[in-house]
């Protein structure tokens, strides 16, 4: 090792320690949840960098493995926190398990949704959809528990809500 490298390692570790201390202050003080998540990100990145510098100092591969694990878990944790802050939940529930979301989600294919959004009332994913008679057939199928939607495992309530909006 050269004479400069040990001094550079000491200075680098001192600055990383200062950055981690300031991030810890931001983590504890807040004021918002987004600030705390960002401070946690800074903490795990600085912790990973400290591991890399120690791996260079002691010439050991174990520090690099630890830095890789810190980066992996930090990324997964940041993603989970961001999703929680945006949606209020980390694990999403599908329409058939959650009644609140089922009302908003039409049970039809992507092409039919695009056409319906463009204003084509007949593009509801069924033959002759959009007419009053077909909406009544869909309601009858949904209430009887049969029809195309029951075979494909989609939520019939969303279809009824969608076709009721077309009338």
N, C-alpha and C positions, 0 to 999 in steps of 0.2 A: 504494500500500500504506500502511496505517496504521502507526503506530509500534509497536503491540503485536504485530502479526503476525510481524515478523522475530524478535523475542524469543521468542514462543511457538514458532516453528519450531525455534529453537536448543534450547530446553528440551525440546521433544518429541523431537527427534533424540537428545539426550543420554539421555533415559529409554529410548528404544527401543534405543540402543546398550548400555545397562546390562542391559536385559532379554535382549538377544541374547548378551551375555557370560555371564550366569547360565545361560541355556539351553545354551550351549556347554559349560559346566562340567558340567551335568546329563547332557548327551549323552556326554561322555567318562567320567564316573564311574559312571554307571548307577544303581543296582545291577542292575536287571532290564531285559530287552529292552523291556518296555512303557514304562519310564521314558525310554529312549532314543528310542522312537518319538514319545512325547509331546513330548520336548525338540526333536525335529526338526520337529514340527508348530508349536511355538512359534517356532522359528527362521524357518520360511517365512512365517508370519503376520506376524511383526515385519519381515521383509525386505520383504514386500508393503506394509506400512504406511510403512516408510521411503521406498519408491518413491513412494507417494501424497503424502507430505509434501514430497518433493523436486519432484514435479510441480507442487504448489501454489507452492512457492518460486520455481521457475524458469519457471512458466507454460508448460510444455511438455507436449504430449499424449503424447510418447513414453514418459514415465515411467508414465503410466496404462496404456499398452499393456504395458509390462514388468511392472507390478503384476498385470495380468490374467493374463499368462502364468505368473507365479510362483504365483498362486492356483490356476490350472488344473493345473500340474504337481505342486504340493504336494498337492492333493486326490487325484490319481491315485496318487501315491507313498504317501500315507497309507493309501489303500484297499488297495494291494498289500501293504504291511507288515502291516496288520491281518489280512488274509486269510492271509498267511504265518504269523503268530503263532498264529492259530486252527487252521489245518489242516495246516501244515507244507509247503504248496505253493501257488504262485500260480495256476498253470494246472491246472485239474482234468482228469482223464482219465476217459473213459467206460468203462463196464463191459466192453465187448468188447475194450478195449485193456489193461485191468488185471485180472489174475486175482484179486487180493486183494479188490477191490471188487465183482467179479461175484458172489461168493458171498452178499453181503448184500442184493442188489437184486433183488426179484422182478420178473419180466417180465410185468406185467399192467397194466391201466388203473387210473386213480385211483379210480373207483367200486368196482372189484373189490378194491383194497387196503383201502378203508374197510370194506367188508363183511367181508373176511377178518380185519381187526383187531377187528371187532365180534364175531367168533366164528362167522360163517356159513361153514361149510366148503364149501358149494356155490357160493360166489361167487368162484371162482378165475379167472374170465375165460373159461372153456371150458364147453361144454355138458356137464352132468353131472359137472363137476369136483368133486373132494372125495371121490369114491368110490375105492376101491382099484383098480378096473379102469381108471378114467380116469387115475390116476397112473401105472399101468403103460403105458398108451397114450402118455402124454406122455414117459415115459422112453424108450420105443421110438422115438418120433419124434425125440427129441433125439439118441439114439445113431445113428440112421440119417441124421441131418442134414436131415430133411424136416419137414413139418408147418407149422403156422401161424407158429411163431417164426422159422423160417428165412426165410420170405417177408417178414416184417416187419423183419428185421435185429436182433432182440433176442438176448440171450445165452441159449442153451439150458441152460447149467449152472445159472443162477439159477433157472430154472423147475423143474429137477429137484430142486434143494435145497429150493425152496419146497414142492413137492408131497410130498417125502419127509418134511417136517416135519408135514404134515397127517395122515399115517398114524398 
